[in-house]
């Protein structure tokens, strides 16, 4: 019992640390938190986590089977297109004379719209599935005899991920960071946009 609980803790700790690594989910939450505030950053994170929950359930039940099917390449193609759309959406489209224009414009987006965007950002990312498989396969194999292990692992991953996003969104409300973003909105948004476009091309290739 103790070993199984410790394995869940270890998997969740690894997941929490992974949120420091660059990726479309990370950039989307960071940028939304900086531009639109804590609540909207958490809404995006919740949408991302809904996608993460579905991917966790699939990874922990069907495993690698889903990625071996003939239709899986459409998932990859859709992921790349969605990342390109996000890159285009974030890229500054107004003159530098009004550096806060994009922030005001994006603030009018509804919570539902942001949540759906976060969900699609995650669910169309096949790398997330591979990451969850890498995290959970060995633990699931070693504790396959425990009926409660898989649902508890999936639930723990969801809670750990959401907690991490909430903490990051809160940290990004630190006043010096927000003021720096307001001073360099166009440059930061342009950087995030280019990074997302590079991720999209990487997924395609």
ZAKOL-674076 format. One line per 10 residues: their letters; for each residue x, y, z of C-alpha. Coordinates in nm, 4 decimals, padded with zeros to 6 digits. Layout:
# ZAKOL-674076
A = X:Y:Z  ...
This chain:
# ZAKOL-674076
XXXXXXXXXX = 00.0000:00.0000:00.0000  00.2748:00.2436:00.0970  00.4722:00.1667:-00.2184  00.1706:00.2263:-00.4425  00.0921:00.5603:-00.2767  00.4562:00.6693:-00.3033  00.4570:00.5814:-00.6740  00.1553:00.8085:-00.7288  00.3288:01.0883:-00.5387  00.6422:01.0409:-00.7519
XXXXXXXXXX = 00.4447:01.0526:-01.0773  00.2596:01.3670:-00.9667  00.5837:01.5357:-00.8564  00.7377:01.4651:-01.1971  00.4290:01.6113:-01.3625  00.4513:01.9271:-01.1501  00.8157:01.9773:-01.2442  00.7306:01.9260:-01.6124  00.5150:02.2387:-01.6034  00.8399:02.4369:-01.5961
XXXXXXXXXX = 00.9345:02.3056:-01.9402  00.8447:02.4974:-02.2599  00.5328:02.3854:-02.4438  00.2106:02.5207:-02.5956  00.0110:02.4702:-02.2737  00.2726:02.6550:-02.0695  00.2966:02.9486:-02.3084  -00.0815:02.9779:-02.3393  -00.1358:02.9875:-01.9612  00.1579:03.2233:-01.9028
XXXXXXXXXX = 00.0541:03.4667:-02.1722  -00.3132:03.4708:-02.0682  -00.2211:03.5207:-01.7011  00.0084:03.8102:-01.7866  -00.2258:03.9770:-02.0337  -00.5655:03.9153:-01.8741  -00.5078:03.8336:-01.5087  -00.5268:03.5466:-01.2630  -00.8875:03.4365:-01.3188  -00.8612:03.4102:-01.6945
XXXXXXXXXX = -00.5282:03.2319:-01.6651  -00.6936:02.9759:-01.4361  -00.9879:02.9386:-01.6792  -00.7463:02.8598:-01.9626  -00.5632:02.6199:-01.7312  -00.8920:02.4484:-01.6417  -00.9671:02.3955:-02.0116  -00.6170:02.2568:-02.0604  -00.6673:02.0287:-01.7621  -00.9949:01.8927:-01.9011
XXXXXXXXXX = -00.8036:01.7878:-02.2107  -00.5282:01.6517:-01.9891  -00.7846:01.4490:-01.7925  -00.9189:01.2883:-02.1098  -00.5683:01.2132:-02.2334  -00.4796:01.0665:-01.8925  -00.7822:00.8358:-01.8998  -00.6995:00.7224:-02.2542  -00.3305:00.6760:-02.1742  -00.4002:00.4816:-01.8543
XXXXXXXXXX = -00.6641:00.2551:-02.0128  -00.5916:00.2148:-02.3830  -00.2231:00.3003:-02.3597  -00.0247:00.3277:-02.6806  -00.3047:00.1686:-02.8864  -00.4652:00.5035:-02.9751  -00.1433:00.6409:-03.1234  -00.0949:00.3297:-03.3375  -00.4261:00.3604:-03.5222  -00.4507:00.4679:-03.8866
XXXXXXXXXX = -00.6404:00.7850:-03.7950  -00.3819:00.9110:-03.5454  -00.2055:01.1220:-03.8124  -00.5182:01.3423:-03.8313  -00.4698:01.4175:-03.4623  -00.1153:01.5340:-03.5306  -00.2271:01.7433:-03.8284  -00.5056:01.9041:-03.6240  -00.2618:01.9800:-03.3427  -00.0274:02.1627:-03.5785
XXXXXXXXXX = -00.3089:02.3674:-03.7328  -00.4396:02.4660:-03.3910  -00.0979:02.5793:-03.2722  -00.0574:02.7872:-03.5895  -00.3955:02.9471:-03.5210  -00.2923:03.0323:-03.1647  00.0329:03.1793:-03.2955  -00.1598:03.3984:-03.5406  -00.4093:03.5010:-03.2702  -00.1363:03.6103:-03.0280
XXXXXXXXXX = 00.0852:03.7859:-03.2857  00.0553:04.1672:-03.2419  -00.1616:04.3231:-03.5133  -00.1729:04.6870:-03.4006  00.0820:04.9706:-03.4085  00.3189:04.9989:-03.1137  00.1649:05.3381:-03.0241  -00.0948:05.1637:-02.8062  00.0949:04.8842:-02.6268  -00.2053:04.7839:-02.4155
XXXXXXXXXX = -00.4499:04.7479:-02.7056  -00.4127:04.3729:-02.7283  -00.4646:04.3334:-02.3549  -00.7937:04.5243:-02.3632  -00.9067:04.3444:-02.6766  -00.8347:03.9976:-02.5366  -00.9999:04.0837:-02.2051  -01.3362:04.0864:-02.3851  -01.3112:03.7139:-02.4570  -01.5566:03.5122:-02.2524
XXXXXXXXXX = -01.4507:03.2583:-01.9932  -01.6130:02.9858:-02.2033  -01.4128:03.0871:-02.5102  -01.0862:03.0816:-02.3147  -01.1701:02.7456:-02.1576  -01.2480:02.5912:-02.4989  -00.9244:02.7296:-02.6420  -00.7300:02.5797:-02.3514  -00.9067:02.2453:-02.3955  -00.8286:02.2298:-02.7682
XXXXXXXXXX = -00.4689:02.3389:-02.7080  -00.4168:02.0317:-02.4906  -00.6409:01.7665:-02.6447  -00.4878:01.8244:-02.9907  -00.1360:01.7802:-02.8565  -00.0308:01.4144:-02.9115  00.2926:01.4781:-02.7210  00.0839:01.5075:-02.4044  -00.0375:01.1509:-02.4553  00.3190:01.0274:-02.4998
XXXXXXXXXX = 00.4273:01.2157:-02.1878  00.1507:01.0611:-01.9768  00.2362:00.7164:-02.1130  00.5991:00.7680:-02.0173  00.4977:00.8783:-01.6672  00.2378:00.6149:-01.5909  00.3089:00.2938:-01.7843  00.5642:00.1465:-01.5444  00.3614:00.2398:-01.2347  00.0427:00.0935:-01.3842
XXXXXXXXXX = 00.2241:-00.2266:-01.4756  00.3694:-00.2722:-01.1263  00.0366:-00.2082:-00.9530  -00.1992:-00.3713:-01.2044  -00.3452:-00.5967:-00.9342  -00.4864:-00.2967:-00.7418  -00.8280:-00.2052:-00.8788  -00.8231:00.1384:-00.7188  -00.4787:00.2346:-00.8508  -00.5648:00.3545:-01.2034
XXXXXXXXXX = -00.8579:00.5858:-01.1131  -00.6664:00.7271:-00.8152  -00.3610:00.7884:-01.0357  -00.5691:00.9685:-01.3005  -00.7426:01.1802:-01.0357  -00.4118:01.2630:-00.8684  -00.2600:01.3696:-01.2011  -00.5558:01.6012:-01.2631  -00.5322:01.7602:-00.9172  -00.1526:01.7972:-00.9349
XXXXXXXXXX = -00.1684:01.9570:-01.2781  -00.4458:02.2007:-01.1875  -00.2710:02.2976:-00.8645  00.0473:02.3712:-01.0558  -00.1328:02.5920:-01.3105  -00.3111:02.7864:-01.0352  00.0184:02.8522:-00.8552  00.1868:02.9659:-01.1774  -00.1059:03.1943:-01.2651  -00.0860:03.3466:-00.9175
XXXXXXXXXX = 00.2903:03.3977:-00.9430  00.2497:03.5796:-01.2746  00.0385:03.8426:-01.0994  00.3555:03.9662:-00.9262  00.3542:04.3377:-00.9959  00.7080:04.3709:-01.1391  00.6313:04.0925:-01.3902  00.3009:04.2491:-01.4924  00.4549:04.5945:-01.5344  00.7378:04.4484:-01.7410
XXXXXXXXXX = 00.4795:04.2756:-01.9624  00.2805:04.5975:-02.0038  00.5956:04.7816:-02.1091  00.6926:04.5138:-02.3601  00.3562:04.3686:-02.4628  00.4281:04.3554:-02.8354  00.7725:04.2003:-02.7932  00.6518:03.9357:-02.5465  00.3463:03.8475:-02.7547  00.5561:03.8289:-03.0695
XXXXXXXXXX = 00.8003:03.5944:-02.8938  00.5191:03.3684:-02.7692  00.3639:03.3680:-03.1161  00.6885:03.2663:-03.2870  00.7521:02.9919:-03.0302  00.4032:02.8469:-03.0857  00.4550:02.8557:-03.4626  00.7850:02.6701:-03.4208  00.6070:02.4054:-03.2098  00.3458:02.3707:-03.4855
XXXXX = 00.6097:02.3177:-03.7532  00.7915:02.0719:-03.5278  00.4714:01.8705:-03.4828  00.4187:01.8634:-03.8609  00.7745:01.7542:-03.9314
